[in-house]
Amino acid sequence: MHKAQVYVFSGKFQDRGEACLYSEPQWESEPDNSASDEEYNAWEDRNPTHKLKSNIDSYLDEDFIETVAMDIEYLLSINS
């Protein structure tokens, strides 16, 4: 049986919402249909922003990042 590798990064935030602004990708509103190709391409280049990824010098796959609020039992159950 293959065990999952889990990396835990911790931080202090006021609430889960603030933590998610740091740990999960953030998107600006998508330009509407009147945007030029250049404007749309610039939007694509800027998005998403991801503060966690910008502070870690290695590859992180956004699809596998989960923000957990102090649930030690849940974290322990991942490798069970």
C-alpha positions in Angstrom: 0.0 0.0 0.0 1.3 3.4 -1.0 1.3 6.1 1.7 0.7 9.7 0.8 3.4 12.3 1.3 1.9 15.2 3.2 3.8 18.5 3.8 2.4 20.8 6.4 3.0 24.5 6.4 1.7 26.5 9.3 1.0 30.2 9.8 -1.0 32.5 12.0 -4.0 34.1 10.5 -7.1 35.8 11.9 -9.4 33.3 10.3 -9.7 30.7 7.6 -10.6 33.3 5.0 -7.4 35.2 5.6 -5.5 31.9 5.4 -7.1 31.0 2.1 -6.0 34.4 0.7 -2.5 33.2 1.4 -2.6 29.5 0.6 -5.0 29.3 -2.4 -4.8 30.9 -5.9 -6.5 34.2 -6.2 -8.1 35.4 -9.5 -8.9 38.9 -10.7 -12.3 39.2 -12.4 -12.1 37.9 -15.9 -12.2 40.7 -18.6 -15.5 41.0 -20.4 -16.0 40.3 -24.2 -15.0 43.9 -25.0 -11.4 43.3 -23.9 -8.8 43.2 -26.6 -6.6 40.1 -27.1 -3.7 42.0 -25.5 -5.8 42.9 -22.4 -6.9 39.3 -22.1 -3.4 38.0 -22.5 -2.2 40.4 -19.8 -4.9 39.2 -17.5 -3.9 35.6 -18.1 -0.2 36.5 -17.3 -1.3 38.1 -14.0 -3.6 35.3 -12.9 -3.7 33.6 -10.6 -1.7 35.1 -7.9 -0.6 32.7 -5.2 1.2 34.1 -2.1 2.2 30.6 -0.7 3.8 29.5 -4.0 5.7 32.8 -4.3 7.3 32.1 -0.9 8.4 28.5 -1.5 11.3 27.7 -3.8 9.9 24.5 -5.2 7.0 23.2 -7.3 3.5 23.1 -5.7 0.5 21.8 -7.5 -2.5 24.0 -6.7 -4.8 21.0 -7.2 -3.4 19.4 -4.1 -3.2 22.3 -1.7 -5.7 22.2 1.1 -6.2 24.8 3.8 -7.0 23.1 7.1 -7.8 25.0 10.3 -6.1 23.2 13.2 -7.6 19.8 12.5 -4.8 17.5 13.7 -7.0 14.4 13.6 -7.7 15.0 10.0 -4.1 15.5 9.2 -3.1 12.3 10.9 -5.9 10.4 9.1 -4.4 11.3 5.7 -1.6 8.7 6.0 -3.8 6.0 7.7 
